[in-house]
């Protein structure tokens, strides 16, 4: 039979690793979501104002800045 304390140690290590794994798993979707919002808003503003592709470029830049800041905030939690 296995020692119950060994089983508890394994459960603790698995549970303690989950938040870090979840954070890294969400980084890709965070980047994609920020970029997608920037592109969609840029295209929408281009259609409203007729300033194509100016608003799209601004939307991409703002989406990239938002993605970088969001990922940095996520990474700082675990440093």
N, C-alpha and C positions, 0 to 999 in steps of 0.2 A: 504494500500500500504506500501511496505517496504521502509525504508530510503535508498537512494542511497549510502550514506557514509558507511552504514553497509555492503552493497554488495561489495563495494570496499575493505573494511577491510578483508572480507572473501577471496576475490580473492588474495589480497596481501599475506595473511597467507598461502594460498594453493601454490602460486607460490614460496614463499620463502622456503617452505619445500621440493620442488622438487629436488633441487641440492643435498641435504643431502640424500634423499631417493634413488636417482640415484647412488650416490657414494656407498651406502651400497648394492645396487642391483648388482653392477659390481664387488664387492670384490670376490664373489664366482667364477665368470667366470675368473677373473684375476688369482686367485690361480690355478684353473684348467688349464688355458692356460699356465702358467709358468711351471707347473709340466709336462704337455703334451709335451711342447717343450724340456724340459730337458730329458725326457724319450726317445723321438724320436731321438734326437741327440745322446744320449748315445747308443741306439741300433744301429744307423747308424755307429757310430765310432767303436763299437764292431765288426760289420760285416766287416768294412774296415781293422781293425788292428788285429783282432783275439784275443783280450784281454778280452773276455767275462768273467765275468760280470763286470769287473772293470770300463769300461767307462759308463755303465748303472748306477752304484752306484754314480759315479762322476756327471753324468747328473741329477740324482734325487736330490743330495745335492745342486747342483748349481740352479736347478729349485726351490727348497724350499727356498734358500736364496733370489733368485729373487722375489719370491712371497711375502715373508715377507717384503722385502724392498719396494715393490710396494704398499702393503697394508698400511704399516707405512706412506708412502708418501701421500696416499689418506686420511688417518685418520688425519694427521697433518694439512691438509687444513681446517678442521672443528674444530680444538681445539683452 
